[in-house]
Amino acid sequence: MNKALRPSLLLALGLLYLVWGSTFLSVRILLSYLPPLMITFSRNFLAGSLLGIISLLGGYWKKMEAKHLRTHLMAGFYLILIGNGCMALAGSIVPSGFSSVFMALGPLLLVIFFWIDGKKPSNRKLIGTSLGLIGILIMTSSKSLAIPGKESDFLQGILYLVLGVLGWNYGVFRIQSTGANVYHFTQTSFIQMCTGAILALIVSYFRGDIQTLDLSILPAKAYYVFFYLALIGSMFGFSIFAYLSKECDATLVATYTYVNPIFALILGNIILNESLSPLLLLASLFILTAVVLITTDKSK
């Protein structure tokens, strides 16, 4: 049987689609109870700490070169504080499905980053990048896509999304371009998650979030969603991704970038009654077509 068609791999891929597609909705729900950056801190610190323990007890922890350690510490800033943090800040302004489609621009940004780094993309990737930018322009053209009552903050939400997707994918680019991704994922995830989490906690403190936080009044629902986000969305999701990255062709694994938004749009509509407006669907069509073009490109 073709390696990519083994039932276990198909199951893992389906779980990755569902789990990472649901994290946008989970953050959106949790924002009703917790400040954005406190969500970023708590989910990543818990998941990162558990992965660090697994790395030590499982014998996966290896001595890391200083230059690689610096890269992963920096990645914690870009991936967690800027990436996760800004996405959480945007979550109170724009619907979860909107955010997920915006994050699908990741592969397009990686094309641009590597192009600047001297690796010229193929024509197929250039076409994909252009279509993705058109989709973003469509999305940002209408304040009607904001959460009701947040229309005046719509552009601020867009700014958070831009910073979030730039931060996350620049962090990915730095890890790949410096060759720092040669260690077990439990070790690198611990460094990145806990570094970014501590930075998010510091920023949250100066925003005044911690001073107003009262965990005693949180309903059980908030704890359920939080543990799902931390243990399933972060810890379990990264584990599945690492397994698939070793077992499958990279192009197949990359399909999560354009399938996750579909799950997020559907879940947001069913659970939170988020609107599936024709404008959002049109923008999604451009962006997802762009990502498919890029992730299925066979050029070196």
LODO-493905 format. One line per 5 residues: for each residue x, y, z of C-alpha. Coordinates in pm, whole numbers, always signed. Each point is the difference from the previous one (the first is absolute). Layout:
N
X Y Z | ...
REM end
This chain:
300
+0 +0 +0 | +116 +354 -72 | +150 +145 +316 | -220 +311 -22 | -314 -217 -16
+53 -207 +315 | -312 +23 +219 | +205 +118 +300 | +143 +290 -202 | -339 +97 -139
-142 -3 +353 | +285 +216 +129 | -44 +246 -286 | -375 +23 +65 | +65 +63 +370
+245 +278 -84 | -260 +166 -224 | -263 -14 +273 | +221 +87 +300 | +182 +297 -149
-314 +117 -178 | -183 +11 +336 | +262 +204 +187 | -126 +327 -151 | -347 -72 +135
+140 -104 +340 | +188 +329 +38 | -311 +192 -107 | -209 -171 +272 | +267 +41 +269
+24 +374 -70 | -337 +37 +172 | +171 -93 +328 | +373 +80 -23 | +218 +283 -141
+161 -88 -336 | +363 -10 +110 | -85 -197 +315 | -143 -267 -232 | +322 +8 -201
+211 -30 +315 | -194 -275 +175 | -63 -234 -296 | +360 +13 -121 | +163 -17 +342
-199 -308 +97 | +47 -178 -334 | +368 +100 -24 | +77 -113 +355 | -161 -339 -56
+193 -49 -324 | +321 +98 +181 | -65 -267 +266 | -68 -258 -273 | +324 +102 -174
+206 -49 +318 | -166 -321 +120 | -10 -149 -348 | +367 +62 -66 | -68 +234 -292
+184 +299 +147 | +333 +65 -171 | +270 +261 +51 | -85 +293 -224 | +249 +223 -180
-5 +361 +123 | -100 +136 -342 | -292 -242 -17 | -108 +87 +352 | -7 +369 -95
-210 -85 -303 | -259 -191 +204 | -13 +270 +268 | -62 +255 -275 | -258 -233 -154
-185 +2 +332 | -32 +377 -34 | -124 -15 -360 | -213 -315 +10 | -162 +32 +341
+2 +363 +113 | -51 +159 -343 | -171 -291 -182 | -228 -149 +267 | -26 +325 +197
-114 +221 -286 | -242 -266 -124 | -155 -9 +347 | -23 +381 +6 | -172 -9 -339
-242 -267 +121 | -215 +250 +189 | -45 +213 -313 | -30 -237 -296 | -172 -342 -27
+203 -317 +48 | -59 -110 -361 | +134 +333 -125 | +318 -45 +206 | +55 -354 -122
-24 +100 -366 | +242 +286 +62 | +251 -239 +156 | -18 -211 -316 | +223 +267 -154
+294 -163 +179 | +135 -191 -302 | -24 +316 -209 | +210 +192 +251 | +258 -278 +13
+37 +31 -378 | +71 +372 +42 | +242 -49 +291 | +202 -263 -186 | -8 +213 -317
+154 +290 +195 | +253 -252 +132 | +107 -75 -357 | -222 -295 -94 | -210 +117 -295
-345 -166 -12 | -153 -168 -304 | -264 +169 -213 | -260 -226 +162 | +91 +136 +342
-2 +359 -127 | -352 -47 -135 | -105 -150 +332 | +148 +292 +191 | -188 +250 -219
-332 -181 +49 | +56 -7 +377 | +60 +374 +12 | -319 +60 -199 | -189 -210 +254
+138 +205 +288 | -101 +325 -172 | -353 -133 -38 | -12 -99 +367 | +121 +338 +124
-242 +197 -221 | -309 -53 +213 | -53 +80 +367 | -311 -220 -14 | +233 -295 +60
+74 +123 +354 | -174 -143 +306 | -326 +197 +52 | +74 +308 +209 | +372 -7 -87
-21 +168 -341 | +192 +308 +119 | +289 -224 +108 | +7 -200 -325 | +323 +151 -135
+167 -59 +336 | -105 -363 -27 | +150 -17 -350 | +326 +145 +137 | +13 -269 +268
-59 -268 -266 | +275 +141 -222 | +247 +7 +290 | -107 -347 +108 | +43 -168 -338
+327 +188 -64 | +140 -92 +342 | -92 -368 -20 | +139 -54 -348 | +313 +207 +52
+71 -224 +298 | -48 -309 -220 | +225 +155 -265 | +278 +75 +250 | -4 -356 +134
+23 -148 -350 | +252 +245 -141 | +241 -45 +294 | -25 -381 +4 | -110 +0 +363
-278 -255 -45 | +220 -306 +59 | -110 -78 +356 | -297 -197 +133 | -322 +201 -17
-62 -39 +375 | +324 +185 +78 | -44 +282 -252 | -370 +41 +81 | +82 +33 +371
+253 +277 -67 | -223 +187 -244 | -327 -34 +190 | +133 +86 +345 | +211 +290 -127
-295 +152 -185 | -235 -73 +291 | +219 +185 +252 | +28 +297 -238 | -380 +0 -42
-39 -2 +379 | +229 +303 +32 | -187 +196 -268 | -333 -104 +154 | +114 +133 +338
+80 +343 -144 | -337 +0 -179 | -166 -43 +340 | -150 -340 -84 | +137 -189 +300
-120 +258 +251 | -362 -44 -109 | +9 -378 -35 | -223 -197 +237 | +17 -375 -60
-256 -71 +272 | -287 +130 -214 | +85 -201 -312 | -270 -253 -95 | +79 -365 -62
-40 +62 -375 | +304 +230 +1 | +219 -271 +157 | -122 -262 -248 | +81 +222 -297
+337 +100 +146 | +117 -357 +56 | -120 -96 -346 | +196 +290 -148 | +318 -73 +198
+6 -380 +0 | -174 -83 -328 | +58 +313 -211 | +359 +69 +102 | +157 -314 +143
-185 -271 -195 | -13 +207 -320 | +377 +52 -8 | +56 -370 +68 | -218 -102 -295
+175 +252 -223 | +343 -137 +95 | -114 -360 -68 | -140 +89 -342 | +309 +203 -92
+214 -311 +44 | -237 -246 -168 | -154 +193 -291 | +97 +213 -294 | +27 +365 +107
-257 +108 -261 | -260 -234 +149 | +63 +127 +354 | -23 +361 -120 | -362 -53 -102
-98 +91 +359 | +60 +366 -91 | -296 +7 -236 | -226 -263 +158 | +9 +149 +353
-180 +321 -107 | -287 -207 -138 | -44 -172 +338 | +33 +335 +180 | -264 +167 -218
-245 -287 +47 | +55 -29 +378 | -25 +378 +46 | -327 +7 -190 | -153 -299 +186
+114 +77 +355 | +27 +381 +10 | -233 +80 -288 | +278 +190 -180 | -116 +120 -338
+121 -172 -317 | -36 +316 -208 | +46 -19 -380 | +293 +245 +28 | +183 -222 +248
-63 -308 -213 | +129 +180 -311 | +315 +111 +182 | +43 -352 +137 | -18 -139 -355
+288 +223 -114 | +215 -72 +305 | -55 -376 +9 | +60 -29 -376 | +325 +188 +52
+112 -233 +278 | -88 -310 -204 | +212 +131 -288 | +296 +59 +227 | -16 -316 +213
-36 -226 -306 | +285 +161 -190 | +265 -260 -87 | +286 +236 -86 | +311 -10 +216
REM end
